[in-house]
Amino acid sequence: MDVHLTIHGRQGLAGQIYRQLRAGVMDGRLAPGQRLPSTRKLALQLGVSRKTTLDVFEQLIAEGYLRSRAGDGTFVADAMTRLAPPPPKPATSPAMGAIWEAMEGALPMTPTVTPPAYDFVGGVTDKGLFPFDQWRRCVSHALRVQARGRGAYHDPAGEQELRLAVARYLAFSRAVVSDWQDVIITQGAQQALDLLARIALRPGDVIAMEDPGYPPARIIFAVLGAQVVPVPVDEEGLVVDALPANARMVYVTPSHQFPLGMPMSLERRLALLEWAQRHGVLVAEDDYDSEFRFEGRPMESLKSLDTAGVVAYVGTFSKTIFPELRVGYVIPPAPLGLALRRAKQVGDWHSCTMTQTALAKFMLDGYFAKHLRRMHKEYAARRTALLEHLRGDLAPWLTPLPCAAGIHLVAVLRAPHDEADVIRRAAAESVGLYGTAGMFASEAPRPGLLFGYGGIGVAAIHTGLGRLANVLAGQHRGTA
Ligand SMILES: Cc1ncc(COP(=O)(O)O)c(C=O)c1O
């Protein structure tokens, strides 16, 4: 049978023929067992010498793509059936595929290419206020340390000085008392949650998490095959009485419930610890936004109240420095320490040592504490500006939820306003708003807007929210 090959120019003729025949075999256009034209016929057809086609066939036979039968001809090798094209895709994807396909919409914080002028996106910090001069000194120090190193793999749990700096910082700021050796450095809180789920859950196991809750955490648990059971929250945080009795792990954000913002009451914290101890369940405490507290006395972390050893404490530098740093940490209950280190090693061996050394110096030299104090003041001013509007000109449409900490807050949108519609209209006025409906796993999400103030200054907050008031007033007039 004829084979359709194309020759361009007179250079590398054998290579051109070889690549096209090989590709035809690999992608199944030349089926296993199919007879090829003779080398003489092919040479004539392509206008090349017979030696060229002979050389190509010999090479493809030697490599196993073709086979020759003496006196009969040359055929596509049967072994090539295993490279046959995949069967057509079924109409519905298998469950795991569907999870990956649904992911884009479930990660709402992915920044747009050109952010709107007045962007209230959550999960970002103000890099303009970060002390890059001091950071540069720390990075230079880390480079000098690197230059003296052996060029070998390091401890999966992280660099000693950073683990020490984190342990000291947590003892002081969160009353989390730990030995530096209990601290495991991760690629952000996200990897800490991934590792915890890997060591604590098997496919099909139940993990309970707040509803609404943090979508990237929900995704991690789901892709690992766990059954994620949403548990409602009220004004005191996670409703402990609603926890499923068969849960093997609970994921919570007690300092600043994600996304609604209320802290978990002390009573609930104690109830959760008691429940977890009774059921032998691991509690992953995500303390992601605890550093910036604006009202009231700091709430004890679950970890600091945990006498039974059920809490894995997870923290991050994404809010205090910036998310691109990708540094977080986890302090697991002692018996899980070894498995967690091994899981970290299996996943990526260890986090970048240069970043760790720079960050350790940044903390141990006092720059981190100074930066936190400065940012606390700045974020307090932004939060005040935001609340001024929410309690003032925006009050007819939006009600802020009580929230004492963190760098975002949520306001509930009054009926009959539609979350998506308000977001669309605000975008037309260069105001970036983000809804909370997608963060609910339940059927009945409450419409609301998440106002992040990590990346927007006081003046821009006033202008952006002034524009939002006009949008809502216009919509109101339009729907009246
Ligand atoms: C609930 C919650 N946990 C953790 C993080 C930080 O994650 P990472 O340390 O992976 O950047 C965020 C960031 O927005 C968050 O909202």
The ligand as an SDF file (V2000), in Angstrom:
LIG
                    3D

 16 16  0  0  0  0  0  0  0  0999 V2000
   -7.5410   29.6520   55.0470 C   0  0  0  0  0  0  0  0  0  0  0  0
   -6.1790   29.8730   54.4730 C   0  0  0  0  0  0  0  0  0  0  0  0
   -5.1920   29.0580   54.8400 N   0  0  0  0  0  0  0  0  0  0  0  0
   -3.9390   29.2290   54.3690 C   0  0  0  0  0  0  0  0  0  0  0  0
   -3.6460   30.2370   53.4800 C   0  0  0  0  0  0  0  0  0  0  0  0
   -2.2420   30.4050   53.0030 C   0  0  0  0  0  0  0  0  0  0  0  0
   -1.8540   29.3670   52.2400 O   0  0  0  0  0  0  0  0  0  0  0  0
   -0.3580   29.2570   51.7300 P   0  0  0  0  0  0  0  0  0  0  0  0
    0.5340   29.2980   52.9310 O   0  0  0  0  0  0  0  0  0  0  0  0
   -0.3140   27.9520   51.0440 O   0  0  0  0  0  0  0  0  0  0  0  0
   -0.0940   30.4150   50.8370 O   0  0  0  0  0  0  0  0  0  0  0  0
   -4.6530   31.0900   53.0510 C   0  0  0  0  0  0  0  0  0  0  0  0
   -4.3580   32.1360   52.0590 C   0  0  0  0  0  0  0  0  0  0  0  0
   -5.1860   32.8390   51.5450 O   0  0  0  0  0  0  0  0  0  0  0  0
   -5.9460   30.9160   53.5630 C   0  0  0  0  0  0  0  0  0  0  0  0
   -6.9380   31.7390   53.1930 O   0  0  0  0  0  0  0  0  0  0  0  0
  1  2  1  0
  2  3  1  0
  2 15  2  0
  3  4  2  0
  4  5  1  0
  5  6  1  0
  5 12  2  0
  6  7  1  0
  7  8  1  0
  8  9  2  0
  8 10  1  0
  8 11  1  0
 12 13  1  0
 12 15  1  0
 13 14  2  0
 15 16  1  0
M  END
$$$$
